[in-house]
Amino acid sequence: MHGIRKPRTRLGKWLDNKGIKQEWLIKKSGLGRNTITWACGEEDYMPSGKTMQRIVYALREIDGSVKGEDFWPI
């Protein structure tokens, strides 16, 4: 399946641009693999407030200015 790219959300693209694997976010956020997969690849996915908070908190280790609205319409 070389050359076929999976769709990516703004979160997925952000991780890609920073060279960060989804596995890192799974471990740092404590969220499940499916949740992170959906957040990174499903445009229609809208996480709960708590899930969003856990993702953003983990990402702030990389960039302290990250906000939920960088990735989802709030």
N, C-alpha and C positions, 0 to 999 in steps of 0.2 A: 504494500500500500504506500509505497514511496510517492511523494508528490501530491498526495491527497491530504489536505489540511482539514482538521476538524474545525467547526465554527468556534469562535472565541468571543467571550463577552469582554467588556472593558476590563474587568478584573483579570480574566485570562490573558489578555493582551498586555496588561501591566506586568503580570508575573513574567511573561515571555520576554518583555523588553528589559527587565531587570535580571534575567537569567535565573529565575527562581523556579524550582520544581513545585508542582502541586503537592508532592509528598511533604515538602518542608512546611507548607501551610497546614496540611492535615495534622502534622505533629505539633506545630506551634499553637494552633487554635484549639486543638482537642476535639475538633469536629470530625464527623465520619467522612470516609472517602466519597460516598455518593453525594453528600452535601457539597463538598468542594468541587467535585466533578460538575455538578449542576451549576454551581456559582460561576465556574470558569467557562462553561460551554453552552449553557441554555439561556438565550436572550430573554425568554419569558420568566425565568426564575427570579423570584423576589424573596430574599431571605427574611426570616422573622427579625425583629429588632435585636434579640439576644444573639442570634447567629451572626448578624451583621456586625454587632459589637465585638464578638470574638474574632472575626476575620480582621476587622480594622485594628484591633489591639495588637494582633500578631504582626500585621504589616507595618505598624509604627516602629517596629524594631529596625526596619529597613529605611523607612521615610517617616519621620515624626509628624509630617504635615498631612498625612493621608486622612481622608474623611469618607464616610459612607456615601455621600453624594458624588464622590469621584467615580463610583461604580454603579450606583442605583439611583433611580429617580425617587427622591424623598420629599 
